[in-house]
Structure formats: C-alpha cells, structure tokens
C-alpha cells in the first residue's frame, strides 16, 4: 500500500506532461455561419504547432479514435470522417462541437492542415449535418 502511495506523485506528474488532444464539446453553442467561421479562424494551433504535414495522417487517426470514445453520436461522426476522407488526409481535428448554425443542428469540425513539406499551420471548418452527416459547409483559413 505504501509503495502504491509513493507512485501517485509520479503518475500525476506523468499525466500533466501529455500533449493536449482533441477538444470535444458535446453540447455546444448556437452560431451564425460568420460566428462559426470566426471561432474556427481563432482556434489555437498549440497542440499541433510542431506536427509536420507528413505526420498528420497518423495523428488524425489518433484523434478520430479519441473521438470514438465519446459515445455513439461522436463515433458515427468519426466513422463518417474516416469514410469520406482518405486515410492519408493531412489534416488533424482540433475541436469538434455539436451546435447549431443558422438554425441547423450541426457538427462543427475544426481541423489543422498544412502545406506540403511544412507543418500544420492553417485551419479549416467543416459544418456537418448532425442527422445525415453530410457536409453542408466548409471554410479554410491561412
């Protein structure tokens, strides 16, 4: 028991060193398209600042696996993102939010992408219908 208690500070220290992952917001806000685009444009790239574009597909896979752990709706979205985009897609989800845009219930998917031979330095917003999982809007930000 004492040995286990001695390990607790080390476990806490290790937990604090993990790189931030996907931001998942299951009950998000109500936005206009302009507000959603502004949110995407201002999203922080800190969690992917050193990720090379060539390494993005592997991190994308990890983030979609993380998304799947958030229940059936999030898992269905991850499946749609996996099915509709090739596995070598060089873009990494940063924030996924269930919200309303201009009256439509949507998933807001904000991802980072980069230029070939560069790092993930740009952002993209996908607006996906929550019921049909069809893409109903997108915007890119350089």
Secondary structure, 3 states (H helix, E strand, C coil): CHHHHHHHHHHHHHHHCCCCCCEEECCCCEECHHHHHHHHHCCCCHHHCCCEHHHHHHHHHHHHHHHHCCCHHHHHHHHHHHHHCCCCCCEEEEEEEEEEECCEEEEEEEEEEECCCCEEEEEEEEEEECCCCCEEEEEEEC
